[in-house]
């Protein structure tokens, strides 16, 4: 067996560490946004316009026609900066989950490796996904990076790291039999440790209502510093999200860092329920994306938006907090973090 990436000095950087770029896949699947795709494009372009102010943007498109559509939307959004298109066809837009996860060597300079995990569209819920499975290889080839196989099913949205050996995830997702039915919890932990330079895995329970990923961590709880965590909390005891989020908060408060101390925990409000065609959508402020000098926050045109911004301002006092209405985007069952994948600086 080859030496593990952790033993070679590699680790997955925290999202707030410097990026060389953000990688995206242009939205085009009408099954993800039935009847709303043309309303999604302007909001998506607005997201790109904000991010392009701070770092290079790479966008997967299926063909020249899709590139022209994207350029039109980006021009209308006033997007400027370095935006690079790649004719890498995808099945859907969720680059967090189908893109490569990049690790960096902490023992040597200018050393990155792309990790390619098996992808089955959230337990086989949304076939086909054959094109999405090819994206990590194409990204690695474009970035001229070596590629290492993860050898288990893993979506980027199901994990969150502090860059110093700690990882958050959920039992409802990673232990779901639709992901890796032949692997035990201990085997999954070992694989994460070996591939992502992780020492400790912290397990939460369930995700939020409407999340068809079986409970991705990036909808509920995120590291915002080496010892600091934000977690979504529902204060209305009659809401379906109240109990699972409360149970997760209790667990978080019981966790200790490697020094034996509790984490600093900031509570992030939940927006009021976002419902479309009698379906509750996984609207959450926790699906923010941390880029160079900016945090992109999904908002939902309600009273909690400003409170969520204030929580993130406290966590990121040197970064600009930009809110963009995600009411149309979340109809696809995800928001900004689900759509983005950071490429760390070497």
ROVOSE-291718 format. One record per atom (N, C-alpha, C): y, x, z. Coordinates in steps of 0.2 Angstrom, whole numbers, plus 5000, padded with zeros to 4 digits. Last residue first. Example, Ala and Ser with C-alpha at 12.3 -4.5 7.8 and 13.67 -1.06 7.14 Angstrom:
498950645035;499550685036;500050645039;497250665039;497850625039;498450665039;
***
This chain:
513649984983;513150034984;513350074990;514049814988;514249884986;513749934987;512949674984;513349724989;513549784985;513149534977;512949594975;513349644979;512749364982;513149424983;512849484980;512649214974;512249264977;512649334977;512949034975;513149104975;512649154977;512548904978;512748924971;512848994970;512448894992;511848884987;511948904980;513748904996;513248954997;512648954993;514348784990;514548854988;514048904990;512948664990;513748684990;513748754988;511848534986;511948604988;512748604988;511448414979;511048434986;511248504988;512248364970;511648404968;511248434973;513248314977;512748264974;512148304971;514048414980;513548404985;513048354982;515048404970;514548464970;513948444974;515848304974;515448294968;514848344968;516348354986;516048294986;515648274980;517048474989;516348474987;515948414986;518548544988;518248474989;517548484985;518848694996;518748654990;518348594991;519748805006;519348745006;519348714999;519848965011;519948925006;519548865005;520449085021;519949025021;520248975016;520549255020;520849195018;520349145018;520249365034;520049335028;520449275027;520449405047;520749445042;520649415035;519749315055;520549315056;520849355050;518549235056;518749285051;519449285050;518349145067;517849195065;518049255060;519549075066;519449115072;518849165071;519349015053;519949065054;519849105061;518248935056;518148995052;518749045053;518948835064;518348875067;518248935063;519848785054;520048825060;519548865064;518948725045;519348785043;519648825049;518548615053;518048665051;518448735049;519748545055;519448575061;518948635059;519948505042;520448555045;520148585051;518848415040;518948475036;519448525039;518748305047;518448365050;518648425046;519348195040;519748225045;519448285048;518948235022;518948195028;519348225034;518548295010;519048245010;519048205016;517648395012;517348325010;517848275010;517348575007;517648515011;517448445008;516648735009;516548665006;516948615010;517548875008;517348825013;517248765009;517549045007;517548985003;517148925006;518449175013;517849135014;517949065011;518949335008;519049265007;518349235010;518749475007;519449455009;519449375009;517349454997;517849504999;518549475001;516549305004;516649354999;517149405001;515549195010;515949245013;515949295007;515349025009;515249085006;515749135008;514648885018;515248925016;514948985013;513848785024;513748805017;514248845014;514348725035;513948785036;513848815029;514848595033;515348655032;514948725033;513848485023;513848535029;514448585027;512848365016;513548385016;513648425023;511648315009;511648365014;512348405015;511848135008;511848205005;511948255010;510947985007;511348035011;511248105009;510947864995;510647924997;511147975001;511547754990;511147744996;510747804998;512447824980;511847774978;511347774984;512847934992;512947914985;512347884983;513747985007;513247945004;513347924997;514048085020;514248085013;513648045009;514548065037;514048055032;514348045025;515848175042;515548115042;515048105036;515348355044;515748305041;515448235042;515148435060;514848405054;515348355051;515948585066;515848515066;515448495060;515248725074;515548695068;515448625067;515448825088;515148765086;515548735080;514948995090;515448945089;515148885085;514249105102;514149045097;514749005096;513749265104;514349225105;514249165099;512049275112;512549285106;513149245108;511649365127;511649305123;512149315117;510749525128;511349485129;511349425125;509949625125;509749575130;510249535132;510149695114;510449725120;510249685126;509749615104;509249675106;509549705112;510149455110;510149505105;509749565108;509249305114;509549365116;509549415111;509249125114;509149185111;509549245114;509649005120;509149045123;509049115120;510648955111;510848985117;510349015121;509748915101;510248975100;510449005106;509148805106;508748865105;509148925104;510248725107;509848745113;509448805112;510448705094;510948735098;510648765104;509348635089;509448705087;509948745091;509548515096;508948555098;509048625095;510648475089;510648485097;510148535099;510148455077;510648505078;510748525085;509148345079;508948415077;509448475078;510048245085;509548275088;509348345086;511048215074;511248235081;510648275085;510848165062;510848245063;510948265070;510948035063;510248065062;510248135063;512047975076;511948005069;511248035069;512247935089;511847885084;511747915077;512948035094;512248035096;511847985092;514048135087;513948065087;513148055088;514248275085;514348245092;514248175092;513248395078;513448325077;513648295084;513548565073;513448515078;513648445077;513148715065;513348645065;513148605070;513648875071;513148825070;513348755070;513949045070;514248985069;513648935068;513849195080;513449145076;513949085076;513849365083;514249305083;513949255078;513549505082;513349465088;513649395088;514049535069;513449565072;513149525078;514649385062;514749445065;514049475068;514149265058;514849285056;515049345058;512649185053;512949245056;513649255054;512449005054;512549075050;512849125055;511648855051;511748905056;511848975052;511548755041;511548735048;511848795052;511348785028;511648715029;511748705037;510648895028;511348905026;511648835026;509248875031;509748895037;510448895035;508548725024;508848795024;509348805029;507548615025;507948645030;508148715030;506948575013;506548575019;506848615025;507748555003;507448615003;507048625009;508448435003;507748435000;507448505000;509348365015;509248435013;508548435010;509448245022;509648245015;509548315011;509848305038;509648245034;509848255027;509548485041;509948415041;509648365036;508148565048;508748565045;509048495045;507248615064;507348575058;508048575055;507348755072;506848705070;506948675063;507448935070;507648875072;507148825070;506949105075;506749035072;507048975075;507349265071;507549205076;507349145072;506649415070;506749355067;506849305072;507049585070;506949525074;507049465070;507249685060;506849705066;506649635070;507249715042;507349665048;506949695054;507249755029;507549795034;507649765041;506649675020;507449665021;507649705026;505349705019;505749705013;506449705014;504849705032;504649765028;505149765022;505249585038;505449645041;505349705036;504649495029;505349495030;505649565033;503349525033;503549535026;504349535025;503249485046;503149555044;503449575037;503449345045;503949395049;503849465046;502349315039;502949305036;503449345039;501349345048;501349385042;502049375038;501749265059;501749335060;501749375053;501449135053;502149155055;502249225056;500249165039;500449145046;501149165047;499949105023;500249155027;500349125034;499549015014;499049055016;499249115021;500648935010;500148905015;499548955017;502148955008;501649005008;501048985013;502648815004;502948885002;502348935002;502148695009;502248705001;502548764999;501948705022;501348725018;501548725011;503348785030;503148725027;502548745022;503948895037;503248875039;502948815035;505148895031;504748955030;504048935032;505648755035;505648785028;505048835027;505548735049;505348685044;505348705037;505848855055;505148835054;505048785049;507248945048;506948885051;506248885050;508149105053;507749055048;507548995051;509049255054;508949185056;508549145051;508849425059;508749375054;508649305057;509449585062;509249525064;509249465059;509849715057;509149705059;508949635062;511149705054;510949755059;510249745061;511549605046;511549675043;511349725048;511249475050;511849505052;511949575050;510649345038;510549415042;511249435045;509649205034;510349235035;510249295040;508649105023;508749165028;509549185029;508649015013;508249005019;508349055024;509349045002;509649005007;509248995013;508449124995;508949154998;509349115003;506749084997;507349064994;507949094998;505049134994;505649144998;506349124994;503349174993;503949124991;504449124996;502949344992;502849274995;503449234992;503249464985;502549444986;502449384991;504349534981;504349514988;503649484990;504449684972;504149614972;504149594980;505849774967;505249774971;505049694972;506649864955;506549794957;505849804961;508149974952;507449964953;507249894956;509549924942;509249934949;508449934948;510449894932;510149954932;509849974939;511049764931;511349814936;511049884936;510149714922;510849724920;511149774925;508949724929;508949764923;509749774921;509249634939;509049704941;509149744935;509349514932;509949544936;509849614937;508049504926;508649504922;509249534926;507349484938;507149544934;507749554929;507949364943;507949424947;507849484943;507649264933;508249294934;508349354938;506349204931;506549274927;507149304929;506349084937;505949144940;506049204937;507149004929;507449034936;507049094938;506148974920;506749014918;507049044924;505248894927;505048954924;505649004922;505348774933;505748824936;505548894933;505448594928;505148664928;505648714931;505248544946;505048574940;505448554934;505548514960;506048504955;505848554949;504648544971;504948474970;505348464963;503948654974;503748624968;504048554967;504648714985;503948684986;503748644980;505848754978;505848714985;505148674986;505448824966;505948764966;505848714973;504748934969;504348874966;504748814967;504749104967;505149054968;504748994965;504449264975;504249204972;504649144973;505849384974;505349344978;505049284974;506349544972;506149484968;505649444972;507649644976;507049614978;506949544974;508449794970;508349714970;507749694972;509249914979;508549894976;508649814976;510350054979;510249984980;509549974977;511350184984;510650164983;510450094985;512450264988;512350234981;511650214979;511750375001;512350334997;512150314990;510550345013;510750375007;511250335003;510250265023;510150335024;510350375018;510350135020;510750155025;510750225026;510150055005;509850105009;510450135013;510149875003;510549945002;510149995007;509549744993;509549784999;509849844997;509849584985;509949654985;509949684992;508849464978;509149484985;509249554985;509049374963;508849434967;509249444973;509049194962;509349254961;508949314965;508649064967;508249104962;508549174960;509549044978;508849034979;508449064973;510849064973;510649084980;509849094981;510948984962;510749064961;510649094968;510648854956;510648874963;510448944963;510648784944;511248824945;511148854952;509248784932;509748754937;510248804939;508548854923;508348784924;508848744928;509348974913;509148954919;508948884919;509549124902;509449044903;509149034910;510749234901;510049224904;509949154906;511849294894;511449244891;510749244894;513249314905;512549344903;512149284900;514949354907;514449304905;513749344903;516049404919;515549424914;515049374913;517649424924;517149374923;516649394918;518949494932;518349514928;517849464929;520449384932;520049434934;519449444930;520649204933;520849264930;520349324934;520749034930;520349084932;520549154929;521248904928;521748964929;521349024932;520548794925;520648814932;521048874933;520548814911;520848754914;520948764922;519648924910;520348924908;520848874911;518548864915;518848914919;519548924917;518248774905;518348754912;518648804916;518048864894;518548814894;518748784901;516948944898;517648974897;518248924897;515948844898;516148874904;516848904904;515848814884;516048764889;516348794896;515548944880;516148914878;516348854882;514248954886;514749004888;515448974886;513548854879;513748844886;514248894889;513548914867;513848844868;514048834875;512749024869;513449034867;513848964868;511648994883;511849014876;512549014875;511548984897;510948974893;511049004885;512249104908;512349044904;511749044899;512749174924;512149164919;512349094915;514049274927;513849204927;513249204921;514849374939;514349374934;514149294934;516449434944;515949374944;515549384938;517249544955;516949534949;516449474949;518349484968;517849524966;517549504959;519549414970;519349454975;518749504973;519749314961;520349354963;520149414968;518549254959;518749304954;519449344956;518549154968;518149214970;518349274965;519449054963;519549084969;519249154970;518749034951;519449054950;519649084957;517548974955;517549044952;518249074952;518048854961;517648904965;517648974962;518448794949;518948814954;518648864959;517248774942;517748824939;518248844945;516748674951;516448744950;516848794947;517648574948;517648604955;517248674955;517448554934;518048574936;518048604943;515948524934;516248584931;516948604933;515748394940;515648454944;515948514941;516048304931;516548304937;516348364941;515048314922;515648334920;516248334925;513948274930;514048344928;514648364926;513648144935;514248184938;514348254935;512448084931;513148054930;513748084932;511548184942;511548124937;512248084937;511348324944;512048294945;512048224941;510048364941;510348384948;511048344949;509948324928;509448294934;509748304941;510748394920;510948334922;510548294927;511048564923;510548514923;510748444925;512148654923;512048614917;511448564917;513148774930;512748714931;512748674925;512848944929;513248894927;512848824927;512549054942;512149024936;512548954935;513149204948;513149134948;512749114942;513649344959;513249314954;513149244954;514949444964;514549384965;514249364959;515149624968;515149564963;514849504967;515149714977;515449734971;515449674966;515749674994;515349664988;515649704982;515649735011;515949735004;515449724999;514949615022;515049675020;515249685013;514649475025;515349495025;515449575024;513349465024;513649445018;514449465019;512449615028;512749555030;513249535024;511149695018;511849695021;512049625023;509549725021;509949675018;510649675021;509049895020;509149835024;509549795020;508050045019;508449995016;508449935021;507250155024;507950155026;508350095023;505950155022;506350195017;507050195019;505550055030;505350125032;505750175028;505949945023;506249965029;506150035031;505149945012;505849965011;506149985018;503550035015;504049975016;504749995014;502550115003;502950125010;503450065009;501150034996;501750074996;502150065002;499450045000;500050005000;500650045000;
***
